[in-house]
Amino acid sequence: MQTNFLNRIRGKAGIDGPGRPAFVIALVLLGAAFLMAGSGRDDIVSLLVWRPLSAVLLCVAAVTCGGEAWRRGKPLLLFALAVALLLVLHVIPLPPSVWTALPGREVVADVYRAAGMQMPWQPLSMAQARTWNALFSLMGPIALLIAALALDLRRHRQILQFLIVVGLLSGVIGMIQAIGPSNGALYFYRITNNGLGVGLFANRNHQAALLATLYPLLAANLSLFKGKPDTLFFHKAMTLTGACLLLSFILMTGSRAGIVLAAAGLALAWWVYRAPAAQGRVVGMRGRHRSRLVGLGIAAFLLVVGLVVAANTPALDRLLETDPASELRFSSFPILAEATRRFFPFGSGIGTFVEVYQIFEPDRLVSPFYFNHAHNDYLEWLLTGGLPALLLLLWAAYMASVAFASLWRSRRVAAEEGDYAAQILGRAGFAVVAMLALASVTDYPLRVPSLLLYITIAAVWCANAYGFNRK
């Protein structure tokens, strides 16, 4: 009996079992991704470190946490494996009689005929290197998914706090970038939005998306507070201060989509938040009011300072001026729709957007702007993945709807109940998933490794909440 008790204590402390290595793997993956994988391009130098690290940690996670992860999150793991399988199918060589019969391959076949060459075996992908790159990019998210599914709720709350710290750090870096020289040393990527606050990213919209999703995370962290009332007042003040800083940081990105996401984030934060139950009694009403006033004063001061700083950077001008790149996104939509129709139902191969768009790009749309993605990830996913990609999207939407229905049914869970933390984290996770899904309508946030890992954690929170509801 004493041995069983000690084993339970050691398990809760994360000393034995998959908890401790899984937690280390998750933190290393998230930290490394935000530090060196904040760009959606496949030619950044830091991938030389990020990809091998992802491969090693995927192997470690599969060996140490694979069984526990499979037991807890079979639907998510099956979905991840289905995505990987689709990419594998896109790089398997096919005989000439097969690939030449696929829709959209006429241009490739014509090139071989014009050169007088014999038709070789070709995979479904129109640009094999791009699809191989997309396949390798899944190692990090799958490794994190396995590790995160093996963690307990206490570890997930620590990851929540880690993500908040990383997000605020990215915001501070973005502020320094916005008020400093446009080619300063704090811009970590060669191709980036110089002069704006991109933080740990290469793109202003991706920085804004991360910052906006911190609103529901801040609400969740405050809802999970456990402590004395006097300490609760301090946490409320710090949460309010962080929320005010986020607004200033988002303005410094110069992202129009970021403003929309910030509004969505505030609304979802209201849905996530539940008043925390403080333990003990307040020392005194005077001290309580003083704490509130000090917190409100600090938050208001930081908000004013942030707005003043943002007003003196190029970011606000960027919000008001006409953006030729944005206009190109809308004018190219009919071309992308036609390309999607031409390659349907098999698609052109995951990751092949650049090459495929160049086939259909009309002369009138040729410009100095580099059109590297469709800026509508759903359309690009359908163009490159075809009908199987559409089915995967519907599968993801189904899992999200099931998670939301589960969270909605449990919206009155009390703080004293055992699954309270799972429900709060589940709401925060669904908020992140919904916001990044909304951002994908006009951008490509999930092409960025760090944000792909971010939504992976959010999906695990949703799955955990659904699992508690089924018990």
Residue pairs with C-beta under 8 A, 6 or more apart in sequence:
7 16
10 16
11 17
11 19
12 152
12 154
14 20
14 23
14 152
14 155
17 68
18 64
18 65
18 68
18 150
19 150
19 151
19 152
19 155
21 60
21 64
21 65
21 147
22 61
22 64
22 65
22 68
22 146
22 147
22 148
22 150
22 151
22 155
23 147
23 151
23 155
23 158
25 57
25 60
25 61
25 64
25 65
25 143
25 144
25 147
26 144
26 147
26 148
26 151
26 155
26 159
26 457
27 159
27 162
28 53
28 57
29 54
29 57
29 140
29 143
29 144
29 147
29 453
30 144
30 159
30 162
30 163
30 166
30 450
30 453
30 454
30 457
31 162
31 166
32 49
32 50
32 53
33 50
33 140
33 449
33 450
33 453
34 166
34 170
34 200
34 450
35 200
36 46
36 47
36 49
36 50
37 44
37 46
37 47
37 50
37 140
37 448
37 449
37 450
38 188
38 189
38 199
38 200
38 201
38 202
38 206
38 448
38 449
38 450
39 189
39 191
39 192
39 201
39 202
39 203
39 448
40 202
40 203
40 206
40 372
40 373
40 444
40 447
40 448
41 189
41 191
41 202
41 372
42 130
42 133
42 351
44 189
44 190
44 202
50 140
50 449
51 136
51 139
54 139
54 140
54 143
55 139
57 140
57 143
57 147
58 139
58 140
58 142
58 143
58 146
60 143
61 69
61 143
61 144
61 146
61 147
62 143
62 146
65 146
65 147
65 149
65 150
66 146
68 149
68 150
69 77
69 145
69 146
69 147
69 149
69 150
70 77
72 149
72 150
72 463
72 464
72 467
73 145
73 149
73 460
73 463
75 399
75 463
76 145
76 149
76 399
76 459
76 460
76 463
77 145
77 146
77 149
79 392
79 395
79 396
79 399
80 138
80 141
80 142
80 145
82 392
82 395
83 138
83 392
84 135
84 138
84 142
86 350
86 385
86 388
86 389
86 392
87 131
87 134
87 135
87 138
87 350
88 135
89 124
90 123
90 124
90 125
90 131
90 347
90 349
90 350
91 123
91 124
91 125
91 128
91 131
91 132
91 135
92 123
92 124
93 121
93 122
93 123
94 121
94 122
94 123
94 124
95 121
96 119
96 120
96 121
96 122
99 105
99 121
99 122
99 123
99 124
100 109
100 119
102 124
102 346
103 342
103 343
103 344
103 345
103 346
104 126
104 339
104 342
104 343
104 348
104 356
105 122
105 126
107 359
108 122
108 126
109 119
112 118
112 119
112 120
123 131
123 349
124 346
124 347
124 349
125 131
125 348
125 349
125 350
125 351
125 352
126 348
126 349
126 352
126 355
126 356
127 349
127 351
127 352
127 354
127 355
127 356
128 349
130 349
130 350
130 351
130 352
130 354
130 355
131 349
131 350
131 351
131 352
133 351
134 350
134 351
135 350
137 449
137 452
140 449
140 452
140 453
141 449
141 452
141 453
141 456
144 453
144 456
144 457
145 456
145 459
145 460
148 156
148 159
148 456
148 457
148 460
149 460
149 463
151 159
153 421
153 422
153 425
153 464
156 425
156 460
156 461
156 464
157 221
157 224
157 421
157 425
159 457
160 217
160 220
160 221
160 224
160 425
160 428
161 221
163 214
163 217
163 454
163 457
164 214
164 217
164 218
164 221
164 242
166 200
167 210
167 211
167 213
167 214
167 217
168 214
168 242
168 245
168 246
169 199
169 200
170 199
170 200
170 201
170 207
170 210
170 211
171 197
171 199
171 207
171 211
171 245
171 246
171 249
172 249
173 186
173 197
173 199
173 200
174 196
174 197
174 198
174 199
174 207
174 249
174 252
174 253
175 197
175 248
175 249
175 252
175 306
175 309
176 184
176 186
177 184
177 186
177 187
177 196
177 197
177 198
177 199
178 195
178 196
178 197
178 252
178 309
178 310
178 313
178 314
178 315
179 309
179 312
179 313
180 186
182 194
182 195
183 194
187 194
187 198
188 200
188 202
189 201
189 202
191 202
192 198
192 202
192 203
193 202
193 203
193 204
193 254
195 313
195 314
196 204
196 252
196 253
196 254
196 313
196 314
196 315
196 318
197 204
197 207
197 249
197 252
197 253
197 254
197 313
197 315
198 204
198 206
198 207
198 253
199 207
199 210
199 211
199 249
200 207
200 450
201 207
201 210
201 448
201 450
203 448
204 253
204 254
204 255
204 258
205 253
205 255
205 257
205 258
205 439
205 443
205 445
206 443
206 445
206 448
206 451
207 253
207 255
207 258
208 250
208 253
208 255
208 257
208 258
208 261
208 262
209 257
209 258
209 261
209 435
209 436
209 439
209 443
209 445
209 451
210 451
210 454
211 246
211 249
211 250
211 253
211 258
211 262
212 246
212 250
212 258
212 261
212 262
212 264
212 265
212 435
213 261
213 265
213 431
213 432
213 435
213 436
213 454
214 242
214 246
214 265
215 243
215 246
215 262
215 265
215 266
215 268
215 269
216 265
216 268
216 269
216 271
216 272
216 427
216 428
216 431
216 432
216 435
217 428
217 432
218 239
218 242
218 243
218 269
219 239
219 269
219 270
219 272
219 273
219 428
220 272
220 273
220 424
220 425
220 427
220 428
221 239
222 235
222 236
222 239
222 273
222 276
223 272
223 273
223 274
223 275
223 276
223 424
224 276
224 421
224 424
224 425
225 231
225 232
225 235
225 276
225 278
226 276
226 277
226 279
227 235
227 278
227 279
228 278
228 279
228 280
229 278
229 280
229 281
229 282
229 288
230 282
230 283
230 287
230 288
230 291
231 278
232 276
232 278
233 288
233 291
233 292
233 295
234 291
234 295
236 292
236 295
237 291
237 292
237 294
237 295
237 296
237 298
237 299
238 295
240 295
240 296
240 299
241 295
241 298
241 299
241 302
243 269
243 299
244 299
244 300
244 302
244 303
244 306
245 302
245 303
245 306
246 262
247 262
247 303
247 306
247 307
248 302
248 303
248 305
248 306
248 307
248 309
248 310
249 306
250 258
250 259
250 262
251 259
251 306
251 307
251 310
251 315
251 316
251 319
252 309
252 310
252 313
252 315
253 315
254 314
254 315
254 316
254 317
254 318
254 319
255 319
256 319
256 326
257 439
257 442
257 443
259 319
260 438
261 435
261 438
261 439
264 434
264 435
264 438
265 431
265 435
268 431
268 434
268 435
269 431
271 427
271 431
272 424
272 427
272 428
272 431
274 415
274 420
274 424
276 415
277 415
277 416
282 288
310 316
324 367
324 369
325 369
328 365
328 367
328 369
328 371
329 374
329 375
329 376
329 442
331 365
332 357
332 361
332 365
332 371
332 374
333 376
333 379
335 357
335 360
335 361
335 362
335 365
336 357
336 360
336 374
336 376
336 379
336 380
336 383
337 379
338 360
339 348
339 356
339 357
339 359
339 360
339 383
340 379
340 382
340 383
342 360
343 356
343 383
343 384
343 386
344 382
344 386
344 387
345 386
345 387
346 386
346 387
347 382
347 383
347 384
347 385
347 386
347 387
347 388
347 389
348 356
348 383
348 384
349 384
350 384
350 385
350 389
351 384
352 384
353 372
353 373
353 374
353 380
353 383
353 384
354 371
354 372
356 383
356 384
357 371
357 374
361 371
373 380
373 444
373 447
374 380
374 383
374 444
375 442
375 443
375 444
376 440
376 441
376 442
377 440
377 441
377 443
377 444
377 445
377 446
377 447
378 393
378 440
378 441
380 444
381 389
381 393
382 389
382 390
382 393
385 392
399 462
400 430
400 433
400 434
400 437
400 462
402 466
403 426
403 430
403 462
403 463
403 465
403 466
404 430
406 426
406 465
406 466
406 469
406 470
407 423
407 426
407 427
407 430
407 462
407 465
407 466
409 469
410 419
410 423
410 465
410 469
413 419
413 420
413 423
414 420
418 468
419 465
419 468
419 469
419 471
422 464
422 465
422 467
422 468
423 465
423 468
425 461
425 464
425 465
426 461
426 462
426 464
426 465
426 466
427 465
428 458
428 461
429 457
429 458
429 459
429 460
429 461
429 462
429 465
430 458
430 461
430 462
431 458
432 454
432 455
432 458
433 455
433 458
433 459
433 462
436 445
436 446
436 451
436 454
436 455
436 458
439 445
440 446
445 451
446 452
446 455
